[in-house]
């Protein structure tokens, strides 16, 4: 699971095939907590899929971080998943 971006204690990761699956998304980790955020495409918008033990303020900060870097993250997703 490569870390594609680090910022403010957050580690944004994309799992690799065959373990990973679509639709495009990133796993954002901080201090043992995680939020999974779906990346936008023709069928879905940027959105939160799953939260595990992350504080609401960190979830919102993670969402803003993904939103600010969505093109980079989609580029990484496509590189790993085609």
N, C-alpha and C positions, 0 to 999 in steps of 0.2 A: 504494500500500500504506500505509494510514493506521496510524500508531502510536497504539494505544488506551490504552497504559499504559507509563510509564517508572518504574523503581525499581532502585536499586542497580547502575546501569550496564546493566541489561537494558532492551530495547525490545521490547514485545509488539506484534506487527503482525498484521493480517488483510488478506489480498489481496482485491482486488475482482473481481467478475464482469466480463467473461466468463473472465478468466484463472484464476480460482480455482474450486474444486470442493468438494463435500462429501466426507466428513462434516465437521462443524464442527471446526476446529482453529486454533491460533495458531502463528505463527513467532516464536520468541524469539531475539533477537540480542544478542550481547555481544562486543565486541572482535573483530569479524570472524568469529565462530563463530555457529552457529545450531543450535537444536533445535526440532523441530516436535512440538507436543503436541496430541493429540486431546482435544476437550472432550466431556464426558459427555452422553449422550442415552439414549433408550429401548433402543438397540441396542449401545451401547458405553460403557465406563467411561473415566475420565481415564487417558491413557496416552501414552507416548513413541512417536512414529512414526519419527522420523529424527533422527540426530545428525551434525553436520558440524563437526569441529575444536573442539568444546567440551569442556573438561575435565569430568571426572566430578563434581567438587564444584560447578561451575557448572550442570551439568545438574540436579543435585538441587535447587539453590537456585531454578532456573527452574521446576522442577516444583512446588515449594512455593509460589512466587509465583502461578503459574497456579491452583493448588488454592485459595489464599486469595481469589482474585478471579474464580472461575469464573462466578458469576452475572453480573457486569459484562461479562465476555468473551462469554458466550452472548448477552447483550443486544446487544452490538455485532455479533456474527455475524448475528443475526436481522435487525438493521437493514440490513446490507449484502446479505444473501442471502435474506431473506424467511423 
